[in-house]
């Protein structure tokens, strides 16, 4: 899963045009919002759209666990991996 986490770090930096931060600067456990990286809801929306396009996963805005999926790079990587595995097992 390390590789997926690296891809997500780069996606965050590139999507949000973070000039003062490199992908390597983002700790996988660091909170993405609030006191951590300091992202906001607009950033979350942009990241969500890019995650869907890049990894081919579906993000349900009504998912009660959505905030926890976006809490850190590690949580986001787990979410993407589970979504991708679920799509493989679904018929059709």
N, C-alpha and C positions, 0 to 999 in steps of 0.2 A: 504493500500500500504506500510505501515511501514515494514511489514514482508519481502516484496519483496526487499525493500531497504537494509535491513539487510543482506539478502542473497547475494545481489550484492556486498556489502561491503566485505563480507567474500570471495566471489569469486575473487575479485580484489587482496586481500591480499594473498590468497592461490595461485592463478594463477601466480602472479608475484614474489612469494616468498619474500614478503616484511617483512624483519626481524625486522626493527625498528618501524614498524607501526602496530597497531592492527586494526581490523575492526571498533571498537568503536571510534578510532581516526579520522576516515574519516567523515567529516561533509557532510551531504546530499547535501548541496548547494555549497560546495567547488569545484572550478574548478579542473578537473582531470589532465589537461595538463597545461604547462606553469608555471605560478607563484603559482598555487594551489598545487596539489599533485606532480607535476613535471614529469608526465608520458610523454613518447614519442610515436612516431608512431609505433614502434615495440611493445610497451606495448599495444597500441590500437588494434593491430592485434591479439595479444594473448588473450586479453579480449574479442574481438569480436568472436573469434573461440570458446572460452569457454562459452560465452553467448548463442551462437547457440546450442552447445551441451547440456548445462544444461537446458535451457528453451524451446528448440525446436522451436526457431524462426529463420526466415531467415533475414539476413542482406545483403542488396543490396549495393555493393560498389559504384554504380553509383547514389545512392540517394543523392540529393543535400543537404538534411538536416542531413546527416550522422554525420558531426562534431558536430552539435548542440545536437544530440541524445547522444553523448558521452561526453558532456560538464561537467556533474556532475552525481553523483549517482542518484539524484532525476530525472534528465532528462532521464537517462538510464532506470530507473524503469518505467517511463511513457511510453517509447518506447516499452519495453518488454511487458507491460500490454496491450498496444494497439495491438501489433503484435499477442499476444495470443488470444485476443478477436476477432480479424479479422479472425484467423484460425478457430475459433469455428463456425463463421457464414458462412464460405465458404462451398459450397457443395462438397461432395466427399471425 
